[in-house]
Each structure stands twice: as C-alpha cells, then as structure tokens.
Amino acid sequence: MPNMTDDKQMTAPQITRSQSLVMGNWKMNGSISFNNQLLNEIVAGVVSVSAANMTAQLVVCVPAPYLAQAQGRLAETPVQWGAQDVSVHAKGAYTGEVSASMLTDFGCCWVLVGHSERRTLHAESDELVAQKAQAALSAGLTPVVCVGESLQERDAGLAEAVIKRQLAPVLALGPDAVKRMVVAYEPVWAIGTGRTASAQQAQDIHAVIRRLLPSSDHTPVLYGGSVKPDNAKTLFAMPDIDGGLIGGASLVATDFLAIASQ
Ligand code: PEP
C-alpha cells in the first residue's frame, strides 16, 4: 500500500519513495481467461518469492472492463490494481468515459494519466492530463503521470524542455497534490520498440524531474520503455529511478515477476 501520512485536503495518500514500485500496463490486451491465468501466475509468484527478493509493490493497470476481475482475484493479495485512464468529469453525458469514483468502486488505488498513447492517439494536452490527475486525486486515487519525449524531440535536443512543458500544469496543482502522485518517465521512442534508454540516459532525465518535484521523499519517478528482466536491474539501480512502468513484459508473469525482483 502507498504509505499514508497526513491527509486533510484530498483523500489520496502521500506516496513515499521508500518502497520501489513496479506497475504493469496491460494496454488493450487480455480476455477473461487470459487474465485469469496471468493474475493467478502473478499472485502465485509473489506469494512464493521470499520477502527479501520481492521488496517492490506490484500493481497491474488493466483495461476498465476487467477491473472487477482484478478486484476479485487480487483483493486480499499483496498485488494492487489500477486503471489506464480516467475522465476529468465526475458524471454525466460523456459517453464512453469512466469517472474516478467508478474506478474506486472497483477498489482501484492507481490510475495512469497522460500515457503517450493517449497523448498521441487521443490528442490529450498537458493541461487535460493535469486535470485528469486532479480528478484522480479528488477521488482518492493515486495518479501516475506519464511524460516523455519523442525521438524527433530527443534528436533536436529538446528532451528536457518537453518534460518540463508536460509537467508544468501538473506542478501547478501545488506541492500537496504533487506529493500524492507518481511520475513515469517514458521516452516515446523506447515504448514497445525494444529500444530502451540506457540507464544513464534515463537517470539524466529522472534527475531533471526530481529537481522539479517539491520533496525528495515523495513522488516516486518510474522509468518505462521496453523494460525487460535483463535491463531492469541496471535501470532500477540508478539513484533517481524508483521503479518501473512495464508494458509488454507485464503480460508475461515470469518476466513481470523477474523485473519486480530486481
Ligand atoms: C508502456 O506502455 O507504458 C510501456 C512502457 O511499454 P513497453 O514496456 O512495452 O515498452
């Protein structure tokens, strides 16, 4: 569970960096039977691995229709579950949208906002992503704010500037809000491509992000982008990398567990 500290204005807890966090993003993959097997394998693996080898908090972010399935299988286990997106609206005539309170109805504690696939395919702006983060916080959910530059932006020397621009409206929500979030740095050129950022490339951007954040104890910053069992250890050893957001490898229980055991 996220470490809870004071909680006066918002219901979402403050998140500390004391425990590493490994989150799976299933994207639009899965079926009842596939998920059943995957969740069973993840839970069995977590339970069988000794506490010394599995110090990370595991979370799976599943497609919205499978939240009830995740809740049914994962409640009473150490594995938590979350969603991949949330509406900025609380309720009403917003066909196809899912509100933050609907996510909490299914026991979610976490929700991704601003994944690059949503920014690109659904034209989500930096401001909208910040509004989604606020909607999540107000319902008691921990938003995982995804940021990252494209290859073109990196090649033009704009990586830092892009990250700062993407984070600006999120940081404007204020330090109290930001302490209740997670940031995930996911260079777009490394997502689903098999091409990962080197540990040093990732660390450099994580250090930039860390300097923007209000507290060195809160707001874990995760790395995402083709994290696999064979590169997770080097990435997670970097001082400003607090865990990972895992796409493809989170659909294979042995890989997800191996990453989380690094
Ligand atoms: C992601 O979708 O958030 C991601 C990091 O994907 P992958 O691990 O497959 O690159």
Boltz pocket constraint, residues with backbone or C-beta under 6 A from the ligand:
constraints:
  - pocket:
      binder: B
      contacts: [[A, 25], [A, 27], [A, 186], [A, 190], [A, 191], [A, 192], [A, 193], [A, 194], [A, 224], [A, 225], [A, 226], [A, 227], [A, 245], [A, 246], [A, 247], [A, 248], [A, 249]]
      max_distance: 6.0
